[in-house]
Amino acid sequence: MKKFKSKKHIKIKYKKIIIFIIILLSLMILLKKTETLKILNLNPLQTIKYSNITTKIKIEKEINNITKQILKIDINKPTTILKNVMLYESPNQQEKPDKKKYYAIKNNEHKEPLVYIYNTHQKEEYIGNTLTPQPTVLTASYYLKEKLENLNIPTIVEETNITDILKNNNWNYDESYKASRINLEKIKNEIPSIKIFIDLHRDALPKKLSTVTIDDKNYAKILFVIGKEHDNYQKNLEFTNSLNNIIEKKYPTLTKGILQKEGPGVNGIYNQDLKENIILMEVGAQENTIDEVTNTLDIISEIIKEKINEKEK
């Protein structure tokens, strides 16, 4: 009788192990597909891995329910193998982020970030090349980050998927500035060292209007946009003007100046009411190549460095 029970127990145990392996393999395949979809906007100089916390939590809940019923395993406990595979982060952990993750490390020391780059319209595209067949403004943001950090300016690029924020809040595309504001406020409050906040966009123009040739090299022209419908307008305009003046002095044909917007049919604020050092910069347009864009960002990184050095004097 005891022997019979032992065999039955072993069979049940093996059955649970097989089911666990099937669930684990299915999860790994699902996560692999999710990561593949997320790595569409690659920086030509580095691999970008996007974190989608909302998706991970939803998947975790479904798997947790199944494993609790079949295997009696709670994947929320730190000792659980499945939890480690999923890299799950609890909401409490997200509420208290480690600020050091934003810091650039040089000579074993943490340096506080000075520039924050984000994209309200994350999917705006450029013309690609062999390395970047589908570049976007996010690709350009990562390029600018690398150039700035080579100049010893620690920089953050916002990775959060704007589309997910819109979907989770039932907002439409016209409310994208509400979505980017969530991240902007978070960084503004957590990282007071930031000197310049850059909302990087691209324009929608024919190439002849968005491109300039300087010393036989093509560059994507830039345009600054200022919203006039908030109390902080004048301070923001003064800050953007000072940056644009540096560009005009060195590369007068590169910038199209500052477009001030207000009235029906426009946002009129662009989140610039939060700080006077928030700029909206459009680099090139839909017909510009990523090479023309990066040529411009090479110059812009030097201009930003000059502006930051000026502010620190």
ZABA-714150 format. One record per residue (C-alpha): x, y, z; residue number from 1; residue in one letter. Coordinates in pm, 1 decimal. Layout:
% ZABA-714150
+----------+----------+----------+------+------+
!        u !        v !        w ! resi ! resn !
+----------+----------+----------+------+------+
!        X !        Y !        Z !  NUM !    A !
...
+----------+----------+----------+------+------+
% end
This chain:
% ZABA-714150
+----------+----------+----------+------+------+
!        u !        v !        w ! resi ! resn !
+----------+----------+----------+------+------+
!      0.0 !      0.0 !      0.0 !    1 !    M !
!    282.3 !    241.8 !     90.4 !    2 !    K !
!    471.8 !    150.5 !   -225.5 !    3 !    K !
!    165.1 !    218.3 !   -440.3 !    4 !    F !
!    120.3 !    566.1 !   -284.4 !    5 !    K !
!    485.8 !    645.2 !   -338.5 !    6 !    S !
!    465.8 !    570.3 !   -711.7 !    7 !    K !
!    153.9 !    778.8 !   -744.5 !    8 !    K !
!    323.8 !   1065.5 !   -563.7 !    9 !    H !
!    624.6 !   1043.4 !   -796.6 !   10 !    I !
!    399.7 !   1044.6 !  -1105.5 !   11 !    K !
!    218.0 !   1356.8 !   -983.3 !   12 !    I !
!    551.2 !   1524.6 !   -909.9 !   13 !    K !
!    684.3 !   1449.6 !  -1260.3 !   14 !    Y !
!    359.7 !   1570.1 !  -1410.5 !   15 !    K !
!    394.5 !   1903.6 !  -1228.2 !   16 !    K !
!    753.6 !   1939.5 !  -1343.9 !   17 !    I !
!    653.6 !   1879.5 !  -1708.7 !   18 !    I !
!    370.9 !   2133.4 !  -1682.9 !   19 !    I !
!    609.1 !   2384.7 !  -1524.8 !   20 !    F !
!    859.9 !   2337.9 !  -1808.6 !   21 !    I !
!    585.1 !   2388.1 !  -2070.4 !   22 !    I !
!    468.6 !   2709.8 !  -1901.7 !   23 !    I !
!    825.8 !   2833.5 !  -1869.5 !   24 !    L !
!    907.2 !   2767.8 !  -2236.5 !   25 !    L !
!    583.9 !   2936.6 !  -2347.7 !   26 !    S !
!    666.2 !   3240.3 !  -2138.3 !   27 !    L !
!   1019.7 !   3264.3 !  -2278.2 !   28 !    M !
!    884.1 !   3254.1 !  -2633.4 !   29 !    I !
!    625.7 !   3524.1 !  -2551.1 !   30 !    L !
!    884.2 !   3750.6 !  -2390.4 !   31 !    L !
!   1117.1 !   3697.8 !  -2685.9 !   32 !    K !
!    844.9 !   3813.9 !  -2925.5 !   33 !    K !
!    772.3 !   4117.6 !  -2707.8 !   34 !    T !
!   1139.9 !   4219.2 !  -2702.8 !   35 !    E !
!   1165.5 !   4173.5 !  -3080.3 !   36 !    T !
!    872.8 !   4408.4 !  -3137.0 !   37 !    L !
!   1021.1 !   4665.3 !  -2902.2 !   38 !    K !
!   1364.3 !   4679.5 !  -3067.4 !   39 !    I !
!   1248.4 !   4852.3 !  -3385.2 !   40 !    L !
!   1415.0 !   5189.3 !  -3333.5 !   41 !    N !
!   1780.6 !   5089.6 !  -3303.3 !   42 !    L !
!   2059.8 !   5330.4 !  -3233.9 !   43 !    N !
!   2332.2 !   5248.1 !  -3490.5 !   44 !    P !
!   2596.2 !   5267.7 !  -3217.9 !   45 !    L !
!   2435.8 !   5057.3 !  -2945.4 !   46 !    Q !
!   2159.3 !   4808.2 !  -2871.4 !   47 !    T !
!   1847.7 !   4958.6 !  -2721.1 !   48 !    I !
!   1633.5 !   4743.3 !  -2492.5 !   49 !    K !
!   1299.7 !   4890.8 !  -2403.0 !   50 !    Y !
!   1130.7 !   4807.3 !  -2073.9 !   51 !    S !
!    753.9 !   4767.2 !  -2086.1 !   52 !    N !
!    653.3 !   4739.2 !  -1720.6 !   53 !    I !
!    279.9 !   4732.6 !  -1795.1 !   54 !    T !
!    313.3 !   4434.4 !  -2028.7 !   55 !    T !
!    536.7 !   4246.9 !  -1785.6 !   56 !    K !
!    292.9 !   4291.0 !  -1499.1 !   57 !    I !
!     -2.9 !   4169.9 !  -1709.0 !   58 !    K !
!    188.7 !   3859.1 !  -1819.1 !   59 !    I !
!    304.1 !   3797.1 !  -1463.4 !   60 !    E !
!    -52.4 !   3804.2 !  -1331.3 !   61 !    K !
!   -172.0 !   3545.5 !  -1582.4 !   62 !    E !
!    120.8 !   3310.2 !  -1517.9 !   63 !    I !
!     88.4 !   3358.4 !  -1142.2 !   64 !    N !
!   -276.2 !   3248.5 !  -1151.7 !   65 !    N !
!   -188.0 !   2935.6 !  -1349.7 !   66 !    I !
!    109.1 !   2836.0 !  -1136.4 !   67 !    T !
!    -81.4 !   2888.7 !   -812.3 !   68 !    K !
!   -353.9 !   2653.6 !   -932.1 !   69 !    Q !
!   -133.7 !   2382.5 !  -1083.6 !   70 !    I !
!    204.8 !   2401.8 !   -913.5 !   71 !    L !
!    120.3 !   2582.9 !   -589.7 !   72 !    K !
!    399.8 !   2831.3 !   -666.5 !   73 !    I !
!    371.7 !   3202.2 !   -595.5 !   74 !    D !
!    588.3 !   3384.3 !   -848.3 !   75 !    I !
!    574.2 !   3706.2 !   -647.6 !   76 !    N !
!    809.2 !   3553.6 !   -390.0 !   77 !    K !
!   1175.9 !   3629.4 !   -451.8 !   78 !    P !
!   1273.8 !   3263.2 !   -425.7 !   79 !    T !
!   1058.7 !   3164.1 !   -722.3 !   80 !    T !
!   1239.0 !   3068.4 !  -1041.1 !   81 !    I !
!    962.4 !   3194.9 !  -1266.3 !   82 !    L !
!    977.1 !   3539.9 !  -1107.9 !   83 !    K !
!   1349.4 !   3562.1 !  -1178.4 !   84 !    N !
!   1292.8 !   3471.0 !  -1542.0 !   85 !    V !
!   1033.9 !   3747.6 !  -1580.5 !   86 !    M !
!   1239.8 !   4022.0 !  -1412.4 !   87 !    L !
!    919.3 !   4139.1 !  -1246.5 !   88 !    Y !
!    923.9 !   4463.7 !  -1049.0 !   89 !    E !
!    655.4 !   4531.0 !   -791.7 !   90 !    S !
!    466.4 !   4863.3 !   -796.0 !   91 !    P !
!    631.2 !   4956.9 !   -464.3 !   92 !    N !
!    975.1 !   4918.1 !   -621.7 !   93 !    Q !
!    872.1 !   5143.1 !   -908.9 !   94 !    Q !
!    754.9 !   5416.0 !   -671.0 !   95 !    E !
!   1102.3 !   5440.1 !   -517.0 !   96 !    K !
!   1345.5 !   5431.7 !   -811.3 !   97 !    P !
!   1717.1 !   5417.5 !   -759.1 !   98 !    D !
!   1836.6 !   5759.8 !   -868.8 !   99 !    K !
!   2184.9 !   5625.9 !   -931.5 !  100 !    K !
!   2057.2 !   5440.2 !  -1237.9 !  101 !    K !
!   2035.5 !   5780.0 !  -1411.5 !  102 !    Y !
!   2392.0 !   5873.7 !  -1329.9 !  103 !    Y !
!   2680.9 !   5840.2 !  -1572.7 !  104 !    A !
!   2975.8 !   5653.0 !  -1426.7 !  105 !    I !
!   3326.8 !   5781.9 !  -1490.8 !  106 !    K !
!   3638.7 !   5702.2 !  -1288.5 !  107 !    N !
!   3418.0 !   5497.8 !  -1055.2 !  108 !    N !
!   3217.7 !   5807.8 !   -962.0 !  109 !    E !
!   2853.1 !   5885.5 !  -1029.1 !  110 !    H !
!   2796.1 !   6207.0 !  -1221.3 !  111 !    K !
!   2457.7 !   6372.0 !  -1205.4 !  112 !    E !
!   2270.0 !   6401.7 !  -1538.4 !  113 !    P !
!   2269.4 !   6741.8 !  -1704.1 !  114 !    L !
!   2047.1 !   6676.9 !  -2006.8 !  115 !    V !
!   1717.5 !   6491.6 !  -2042.2 !  116 !    Y !
!   1602.0 !   6399.2 !  -2394.0 !  117 !    I !
!   1252.4 !   6271.8 !  -2464.7 !  118 !    Y !
!   1018.2 !   6236.2 !  -2763.1 !  119 !    N !
!    652.6 !   6331.3 !  -2737.4 !  120 !    T !
!    603.6 !   6190.7 !  -3088.6 !  121 !    H !
!    826.7 !   5887.1 !  -3054.6 !  122 !    Q !
!    742.7 !   5726.3 !  -3390.3 !  123 !    K !
!    833.1 !   6016.0 !  -3620.2 !  124 !    E !
!   1062.6 !   5860.3 !  -3881.4 !  125 !    E !
!   1356.9 !   5954.6 !  -4101.4 !  126 !    Y !
!   1502.6 !   5784.1 !  -4408.7 !  127 !    I !
!   1730.3 !   5501.5 !  -4301.1 !  128 !    G !
!   2056.4 !   5349.2 !  -4412.9 !  129 !    N !
!   2212.1 !   5002.4 !  -4397.2 !  130 !    T !
!   2266.9 !   5017.7 !  -4021.2 !  131 !    L !
!   1934.9 !   5178.0 !  -3932.9 !  132 !    T !
!   1664.5 !   5079.0 !  -4184.2 !  133 !    P !
!   1384.3 !   5241.7 !  -3983.9 !  134 !    Q !
!   1527.2 !   5531.1 !  -3779.1 !  135 !    P !
!   1306.3 !   5757.3 !  -3569.6 !  136 !    T !
!   1346.2 !   6060.2 !  -3347.2 !  137 !    V !
!   1420.7 !   5813.5 !  -3067.5 !  138 !    L !
!   1715.5 !   5684.7 !  -3269.5 !  139 !    T !
!   1833.2 !   6044.6 !  -3303.6 !  140 !    A !
!   1793.1 !   6094.1 !  -2927.6 !  141 !    S !
!   2025.3 !   5806.8 !  -2850.5 !  142 !    Y !
!   2279.7 !   5939.2 !  -3096.5 !  143 !    Y !
!   2270.6 !   6281.6 !  -2930.9 !  144 !    L !
!   2306.7 !   6118.9 !  -2588.3 !  145 !    K !
!   2621.9 !   5941.0 !  -2700.9 !  146 !    E !
!   2771.9 !   6258.2 !  -2846.5 !  147 !    K !
!   2697.5 !   6453.3 !  -2527.7 !  148 !    L !
!   2842.2 !   6189.5 !  -2300.5 !  149 !    E !
!   3157.3 !   6187.0 !  -2511.8 !  150 !    N !
!   3175.4 !   6556.2 !  -2418.5 !  151 !    L !
!   3142.8 !   6466.2 !  -2049.4 !  152 !    N !
!   2775.3 !   6569.7 !  -2028.5 !  153 !    I !
!   2573.4 !   6290.4 !  -1859.2 !  154 !    P !
!   2244.9 !   6249.9 !  -2043.3 !  155 !    T !
!   1920.2 !   6058.2 !  -1999.9 !  156 !    I !
!   1704.2 !   5939.6 !  -2289.8 !  157 !    V !
!   1342.9 !   5856.4 !  -2204.9 !  158 !    E !
!   1263.0 !   5497.8 !  -2309.4 !  159 !    E !
!    903.6 !   5468.0 !  -2188.7 !  160 !    T !
!    666.9 !   5380.2 !  -2471.7 !  161 !    N !
!    438.4 !   5681.2 !  -2527.5 !  162 !    I !
!    184.5 !   5467.0 !  -2716.0 !  163 !    T !
!    140.3 !   5248.8 !  -2407.7 !  164 !    D !
!     71.9 !   5551.8 !  -2188.4 !  165 !    I !
!   -190.7 !   5674.8 !  -2436.5 !  166 !    L !
!   -360.4 !   5333.9 !  -2447.8 !  167 !    K !
!   -354.5 !   5284.5 !  -2070.6 !  168 !    N !
!   -524.0 !   5621.7 !  -2018.4 !  169 !    N !
!   -761.6 !   5596.6 !  -2317.4 !  170 !    N !
!   -601.0 !   5908.0 !  -2467.7 !  171 !    W !
!   -576.7 !   5976.1 !  -2840.4 !  172 !    N !
!   -267.6 !   6082.8 !  -3036.3 !  173 !    Y !
!   -353.8 !   6451.5 !  -2994.6 !  174 !    D !
!   -301.0 !   6406.0 !  -2619.7 !  175 !    E !
!     60.8 !   6290.2 !  -2659.7 !  176 !    S !
!    188.5 !   6590.8 !  -2464.3 !  177 !    Y !
!    -13.2 !   6471.9 !  -2165.1 !  178 !    K !
!    164.9 !   6137.4 !  -2193.1 !  179 !    A !
!    516.8 !   6282.4 !  -2219.7 !  180 !    S !
!    437.8 !   6520.2 !  -1932.9 !  181 !    R !
!    410.2 !   6223.7 !  -1694.5 !  182 !    I !
!    772.7 !   6126.3 !  -1757.3 !  183 !    N !
!    891.2 !   6486.9 !  -1771.7 !  184 !    L !
!    746.1 !   6573.0 !  -1429.7 !  185 !    E !
!    891.5 !   6256.8 !  -1279.3 !  186 !    K !
!   1243.6 !   6336.0 !  -1400.9 !  187 !    I !
!   1213.7 !   6704.9 !  -1310.5 !  188 !    K !
!   1123.8 !   6615.8 !   -952.0 !  189 !    N !
!   1372.1 !   6330.5 !   -910.7 !  190 !    E !
!   1678.0 !   6475.2 !  -1087.6 !  191 !    I !
!   1722.7 !   6844.2 !  -1001.0 !  192 !    P !
!   2065.3 !   6853.8 !  -1169.8 !  193 !    S !
!   1913.3 !   6864.9 !  -1520.8 !  194 !    I !
!   2017.0 !   7184.9 !  -1702.5 !  195 !    K !
!   1835.2 !   7131.4 !  -2033.4 !  196 !    I !
!   1522.1 !   6929.5 !  -2117.1 !  197 !    F !
!   1491.9 !   6853.3 !  -2490.7 !  198 !    I !
!   1173.2 !   6732.6 !  -2657.5 !  199 !    D !
!   1322.0 !   6613.4 !  -2987.7 !  200 !    L !
!   1089.7 !   6605.8 !  -3291.9 !  201 !    H !
!   1112.9 !   6623.2 !  -3666.3 !  202 !    R !
!    917.5 !   6853.3 !  -3897.8 !  203 !    D !
!    697.4 !   6763.8 !  -4197.8 !  204 !    A !
!    840.8 !   6950.6 !  -4496.8 !  205 !    L !
!    985.1 !   6893.0 !  -4844.9 !  206 !    P !
!   1355.5 !   6813.0 !  -4826.7 !  207 !    K !
!   1464.6 !   7136.3 !  -4994.8 !  208 !    K !
!   1317.9 !   7326.5 !  -4698.7 !  209 !    L !
!   1457.4 !   7097.0 !  -4428.7 !  210 !    S !
!   1813.9 !   7054.8 !  -4555.5 !  211 !    T !
!   2119.5 !   7279.1 !  -4578.2 !  212 !    V !
!   2465.3 !   7220.8 !  -4724.8 !  213 !    T !
!   2763.5 !   7347.0 !  -4526.3 !  214 !    I !
!   3114.7 !   7284.8 !  -4662.3 !  215 !    D !
!   2983.6 !   7024.1 !  -4910.4 !  216 !    D !
!   2807.5 !   6831.3 !  -4633.9 !  217 !    K !
!   2430.0 !   6797.6 !  -4593.3 !  218 !    N !
!   2264.8 !   6879.4 !  -4262.5 !  219 !    Y !
!   1905.4 !   6858.0 !  -4138.1 !  220 !    A !
!   1788.0 !   7206.7 !  -4045.0 !  221 !    K !
!   1656.0 !   7270.1 !  -3697.3 !  222 !    I !
!   1361.0 !   7468.7 !  -3568.1 !  223 !    L !
!   1271.3 !   7560.9 !  -3211.4 !  224 !    F !
!    904.9 !   7576.0 !  -3108.1 !  225 !    V !
!    777.3 !   7781.9 !  -2815.4 !  226 !    I !
!    425.4 !   7771.8 !  -2672.2 !  227 !    G !
!    294.1 !   8114.7 !  -2574.9 !  228 !    K !
!    -12.0 !   8006.8 !  -2378.3 !  229 !    E !
!    136.5 !   7983.2 !  -2028.8 !  230 !    H !
!    278.9 !   8215.1 !  -1765.0 !  231 !    D !
!    634.2 !   8082.2 !  -1806.3 !  232 !    N !
!    642.4 !   8177.1 !  -2174.3 !  233 !    Y !
!    887.3 !   8470.9 !  -2159.3 !  234 !    Q !
!   1146.6 !   8286.5 !  -1950.8 !  235 !    K !
!   1128.3 !   7986.0 !  -2181.3 !  236 !    N !
!   1163.2 !   8209.1 !  -2486.3 !  237 !    L !
!   1470.0 !   8380.2 !  -2336.3 !  238 !    E !
!   1636.3 !   8046.4 !  -2265.9 !  239 !    F !
!   1564.1 !   7907.4 !  -2614.4 !  240 !    T !
!   1672.2 !   8234.1 !  -2772.8 !  241 !    N !
!   2009.1 !   8216.6 !  -2600.1 !  242 !    S !
!   2064.8 !   7865.5 !  -2738.5 !  243 !    L !
!   1951.1 !   7962.5 !  -3087.5 !  244 !    N !
!   2179.5 !   8269.0 !  -3082.3 !  245 !    N !
!   2484.5 !   8046.9 !  -3031.1 !  246 !    I !
!   2382.0 !   7838.7 !  -3333.4 !  247 !    I !
!   2316.4 !   8145.4 !  -3549.0 !  248 !    E !
!   2655.1 !   8287.7 !  -3461.4 !  249 !    K !
!   2843.3 !   7974.1 !  -3569.9 !  250 !    K !
!   2610.7 !   7812.8 !  -3826.5 !  251 !    Y !
!   2358.4 !   8078.5 !  -3939.9 !  252 !    P !
!   2202.2 !   7864.2 !  -4212.8 !  253 !    T !
!   2149.3 !   7560.5 !  -3988.3 !  254 !    L !
!   1866.6 !   7702.4 !  -3778.4 !  255 !    T !
!   1527.6 !   7820.9 !  -3895.8 !  256 !    K !
!   1488.4 !   8017.6 !  -3575.1 !  257 !    G !
!   1210.0 !   8004.8 !  -3317.7 !  258 !    I !
!    843.8 !   7947.3 !  -3401.9 !  259 !    L !
!    609.3 !   8087.7 !  -3137.2 !  260 !    Q !
!    269.9 !   7917.5 !  -3133.7 !  261 !    K !
!    -66.9 !   7998.9 !  -2980.9 !  262 !    E !
!   -434.8 !   7997.3 !  -3070.1 !  263 !    G !
!   -685.4 !   7739.5 !  -3197.9 !  264 !    P !
!   -554.7 !   7413.5 !  -3339.3 !  265 !    G !
!   -217.4 !   7415.3 !  -3159.6 !  266 !    V !
!   -103.9 !   7292.2 !  -2820.8 !  267 !    N !
!     23.2 !   7632.1 !  -2711.4 !  268 !    G !
!    209.7 !   7498.5 !  -2405.6 !  269 !    I !
!    417.8 !   7190.6 !  -2502.2 !  270 !    Y !
!    481.9 !   7122.6 !  -2131.7 !  271 !    N !
!    710.6 !   7426.3 !  -2119.7 !  272 !    Q !
!    511.6 !   7565.1 !  -1828.2 !  273 !    D !
!    696.5 !   7319.5 !  -1601.8 !  274 !    L !
!   1044.2 !   7477.0 !  -1637.5 !  275 !    K !
!   1204.6 !   7762.2 !  -1829.4 !  276 !    E !
!   1478.7 !   7530.2 !  -1962.8 !  277 !    N !
!   1245.7 !   7297.1 !  -2156.8 !  278 !    I !
!   1293.7 !   7326.8 !  -2533.0 !  279 !    I !
!   1111.3 !   7169.5 !  -2825.2 !  280 !    L !
!   1358.0 !   7114.6 !  -3109.1 !  281 !    M !
!   1261.4 !   6984.1 !  -3453.3 !  282 !    E !
!   1555.8 !   6828.7 !  -3637.3 !  283 !    V !
!   1496.9 !   6786.7 !  -4010.3 !  284 !    G !
!   1184.7 !   6638.7 !  -4162.9 !  285 !    A !
!   1046.5 !   6314.4 !  -4302.6 !  286 !    Q !
!   1266.4 !   6325.2 !  -4615.8 !  287 !    E !
!   1592.6 !   6374.2 !  -4431.4 !  288 !    N !
!   1828.6 !   6079.9 !  -4398.4 !  289 !    T !
!   1950.6 !   5967.3 !  -4060.2 !  290 !    I !
!   2301.9 !   6065.9 !  -4172.8 !  291 !    D !
!   2191.7 !   6426.0 !  -4231.7 !  292 !    E !
!   2027.4 !   6424.5 !  -3890.8 !  293 !    V !
!   2336.6 !   6290.9 !  -3711.9 !  294 !    T !
!   2552.0 !   6548.7 !  -3892.1 !  295 !    N !
!   2334.9 !   6816.5 !  -3733.0 !  296 !    T !
!   2342.3 !   6649.0 !  -3391.9 !  297 !    L !
!   2722.4 !   6651.2 !  -3401.2 !  298 !    D !
!   2699.9 !   7029.9 !  -3410.0 !  299 !    I !
!   2411.7 !   7052.6 !  -3161.3 !  300 !    I !
!   2603.5 !   6850.1 !  -2902.5 !  301 !    S !
!   2884.7 !   7105.9 !  -2913.2 !  302 !    E !
!   2634.2 !   7393.0 !  -2884.8 !  303 !    I !
!   2467.1 !   7231.0 !  -2583.9 !  304 !    I !
!   2803.5 !   7184.9 !  -2418.9 !  305 !    K !
!   2879.4 !   7553.8 !  -2469.8 !  306 !    E !
!   2540.5 !   7650.6 !  -2325.3 !  307 !    K !
!   2585.5 !   7429.8 !  -2018.3 !  308 !    I !
!   2935.3 !   7564.0 !  -1957.4 !  309 !    N !
!   2792.6 !   7913.6 !  -1983.7 !  310 !    E !
!   2525.3 !   7833.9 !  -1722.7 !  311 !    K !
!   2781.9 !   7688.3 !  -1482.4 !  312 !    E !
!   3002.5 !   8000.4 !  -1483.3 !  313 !    K !
+----------+----------+----------+------+------+
% end
